[in-house]
């Protein structure tokens, strides 16, 4: 295994340039830069985290444009995901702005949404989630996710946890804009620290949504 030494600043430059010219010709001319400055260090990063958090999936750089009006062929970021349960786990990404880390659950079905809302409605599990979210916000994370504009069917607008019940996905994320330590081993420690802070949210979500 190649030791992780940091993510080169050239990785951010690569994506900034890709945003300016997202073409197959540009990609072909700079594929070696992607392999060396993006894919290799990201692979080394998640390999170092594997023993504690699990095996990560490094996402493909190509966009699926078959059913999209936007035919831009390449993603302007590189993400990696460690799945602990159905659509639930840890995430790390680099893009032109810098580094981003996140955790929670990002996808859902009618069945998993029902399980999530039943847990939020529960007088033990619901307050448990509220406390977890307070803690992650204190740690510098922003809570997000897809939400309904109204109360979900079966729940009233005066429910004490109505805002959480509106969620169809629930994540917490934190961005590090072009950090000075990106190209050093400290990046590993920052991602590790962030994922540890997100573990209560990821584990709560995994217990509620169920295994893959």
C-alpha positions as semicolon CSV with decimal commas, in nm:
position;residue;x (nm);y (nm);z (nm)
1;X;0,000;0,000;0,000
2;X;0,128;0,346;-0,094
3;X;0,150;0,572;0,213
4;X;-0,068;0,882;0,208
5;X;0,139;1,201;0,207
6;X;-0,128;1,456;0,119
7;X;-0,340;1,575;-0,173
8;X;-0,142;1,796;-0,411
9;X;-0,271;2,147;-0,469
10;X;-0,243;2,053;-0,836
11;X;-0,555;1,840;-0,783
12;X;-0,759;2,155;-0,718
13;X;-0,600;2,325;-1,018
14;X;-0,692;2,021;-1,227
15;X;-1,060;2,057;-1,141
16;X;-1,057;2,432;-1,186
17;X;-0,919;2,381;-1,538
18;X;-1,170;2,103;-1,603
19;X;-1,455;2,338;-1,514
20;X;-1,324;2,576;-1,781
21;X;-1,289;2,305;-2,048
22;X;-1,496;1,997;-1,975
23;X;-1,424;1,820;-2,302
24;X;-1,301;1,475;-2,399
25;X;-1,003;1,632;-2,574
26;X;-0,894;1,821;-2,262
27;X;-0,946;1,514;-2,042
28;X;-0,741;1,293;-2,273
29;X;-0,456;1,545;-2,268
30;X;-0,460;1,563;-1,885
31;X;-0,555;1,206;-1,788
32;X;-0,210;1,147;-1,639
33;X;-0,258;1,447;-1,411
34;X;-0,587;1,300;-1,287
35;X;-0,426;0,963;-1,222
36;X;-0,127;1,104;-1,033
37;X;-0,266;1,412;-0,857
38;X;-0,623;1,302;-0,785
39;X;-0,689;0,930;-0,801
40;X;-0,362;0,806;-0,649
41;X;-0,368;1,027;-0,334
42;X;-0,742;0,974;-0,283
43;X;-0,693;0,599;-0,307
44;X;-0,410;0,618;-0,054
45;X;-0,622;0,836;0,178
46;X;-0,919;0,599;0,198
47;X;-0,686;0,299;0,229
48;X;-0,540;0,453;0,548
49;X;-0,894;0,502;0,684
50;X;-1,015;0,153;0,597
51;X;-0,925;-0,026;0,922
52;X;-1,132;0,216;1,129
53;X;-1,422;0,302;0,898
54;X;-1,446;0,034;0,631
55;X;-1,372;-0,006;0,262
56;X;-1,440;0,298;0,046
57;X;-1,570;0,322;-0,306
58;X;-1,390;0,578;-0,521
59;X;-1,644;0,720;-0,764
60;X;-1,580;0,714;-1,138
61;X;-1,483;1,048;-1,295
62;X;-1,733;1,007;-1,577
63;X;-2,088;1,142;-1,557
64;X;-2,384;0,927;-1,660
65;X;-2,539;1,152;-1,923
66;X;-2,778;0,900;-2,079
67;X;-3,090;1,054;-1,925
68;X;-2,957;1,403;-1,853
69;X;-3,002;1,723;-2,053
70;X;-2,658;1,825;-1,925
71;X;-2,414;1,636;-2,148
72;X;-2,094;1,754;-1,976
73;X;-1,891;1,431;-1,971
74;X;-1,679;1,461;-1,654
75;X;-1,744;1,526;-1,286
76;X;-1,572;1,837;-1,151
77;X;-1,495;1,669;-0,821
78;X;-1,364;1,338;-0,690
79;X;-1,558;1,169;-0,416
80;X;-1,515;0,854;-0,209
81;X;-1,783;0,685;0,001
82;X;-1,775;0,428;0,281
83;X;-2,115;0,263;0,302
84;X;-2,221;0,124;0,639
85;X;-2,590;0,071;0,562
86;X;-2,838;0,139;0,284
87;X;-2,732;0,472;0,126
88;X;-2,566;0,558;0,456
89;X;-2,205;0,622;0,550
90;X;-1,906;0,854;0,528
91;X;-1,803;1,074;0,236
92;X;-1,495;1,275;0,138
93;X;-1,449;1,493;-0,171
94;X;-1,200;1,722;-0,338
95;X;-1,299;1,986;-0,592
96;X;-1,171;2,329;-0,704
97;X;-1,271;2,482;-0,368
98;X;-1,079;2,235;-0,153
99;X;-1,181;1,944;0,071
100;X;-1,528;1,844;0,192
101;X;-1,629;1,573;0,439
102;X;-1,977;1,447;0,517
103;X;-2,181;1,168;0,673
104;X;-2,538;1,051;0,717
105;X;-2,783;0,904;0,467
106;X;-2,825;1,052;0,122
107;X;-3,072;0,823;-0,055
108;X;-3,396;0,668;0,048
109;X;-3,692;0,457;-0,055
110;X;-4,049;0,480;0,070
111;X;-3,966;0,196;0,310
112;X;-3,653;0,355;0,456
113;X;-3,819;0,697;0,481
114;X;-4,102;0,535;0,679
115;X;-3,849;0,371;0,913
116;X;-3,663;0,699;0,953
117;X;-3,979;0,893;1,039
118;X;-4,097;0,628;1,283
119;X;-3,763;0,662;1,464
120;X;-3,784;1,043;1,467
121;X;-4,136;1,015;1,606
122;X;-4,021;0,779;1,881
123;X;-3,978;0,949;2,218
124;X;-3,637;0,787;2,272
125;X;-3,479;0,768;1,930
126;X;-3,609;1,107;1,819
127;X;-3,448;1,308;2,101
128;X;-3,136;1,093;2,056
129;X;-3,106;1,219;1,697
130;X;-3,171;1,578;1,806
131;X;-2,878;1,560;2,049
132;X;-2,652;1,406;1,785
133;X;-2,728;1,691;1,545
134;X;-2,664;1,954;1,812
135;X;-2,324;1,795;1,876
136;X;-2,223;1,779;1,508
137;X;-2,327;2,140;1,456
138;X;-2,115;2,243;1,754
139;X;-1,827;2,058;1,589
140;X;-1,859;2,282;1,283
141;X;-2,079;2,076;1,053
142;X;-2,381;2,196;0,857
143;X;-2,692;1,979;0,864
144;X;-2,866;1,932;0,530
145;X;-3,058;1,693;0,310
146;X;-3,368;1,681;0,093
147;X;-3,683;1,792;0,273
148;X;-4,056;1,828;0,218
149;X;-4,207;2,175;0,229
150;X;-4,503;2,050;0,432
151;X;-4,561;1,795;0,706
152;X;-4,538;1,435;0,584
153;X;-4,860;1,237;0,570
154;X;-4,960;1,106;0,910
155;X;-4,783;1,379;1,111
156;X;-4,905;1,720;1,224
157;X;-4,725;2,050;1,177
158;X;-4,706;2,094;1,556
159;X;-4,502;1,776;1,607
160;X;-4,205;1,862;1,833
161;X;-3,962;1,726;1,570
162;X;-4,149;1,831;1,257
163;X;-3,836;1,974;1,093
164;X;-3,660;1,638;1,118
165;X;-3,972;1,454;1,000
166;X;-3,965;1,657;0,677
167;X;-3,629;1,510;0,582
168;X;-3,603;1,252;0,302
169;X;-3,226;1,242;0,346
170;X;-3,013;1,367;0,632
171;X;-2,647;1,464;0,612
172;X;-2,392;1,672;0,797
173;X;-2,102;1,822;0,606
174;X;-1,804;2,047;0,652
175;X;-1,589;2,222;0,393
176;X;-1,222;2,313;0,420
177;X;-1,156;2,577;0,150
178;X;-0,807;2,527;0,007
179;X;-0,655;2,438;0,347
180;X;-0,284;2,506;0,387
181;X;-0,233;2,147;0,506
182;X;-0,402;1,977;0,208
183;X;-0,074;1,855;0,058
184;X;0,049;1,713;0,389
185;X;-0,030;1,403;0,599
186;X;-0,246;1,625;0,821
187;X;-0,528;1,580;0,569
188;X;-0,562;1,219;0,686
189;X;-0,595;1,333;1,047
190;X;-0,854;1,598;0,957
191;X;-1,071;1,351;0,765
192;X;-1,031;1,095;1,041
193;X;-1,129;1,351;1,306
194;X;-1,430;1,462;1,101
195;X;-1,556;1,111;1,038
196;X;-1,522;1,027;1,406
197;X;-1,737;1,330;1,490
198;X;-1,995;1,208;1,237
199;X;-1,997;0,847;1,362
200;X;-2,298;0,892;1,597
201;X;-2,507;1,026;1,306
202;X;-2,390;0,754;1,067
203;X;-2,451;0,479;1,324
204;X;-2,795;0,615;1,419
205;X;-2,892;0,627;1,052
206;X;-2,757;0,279;0,987
207;X;-2,948;0,129;1,279
208;X;-3,271;0,289;1,159
209;X;-3,241;0,233;0,784
210;X;-3,104;-0,120;0,807
211;X;-2,809;-0,296;0,649
212;X;-2,723;-0,300;0,280
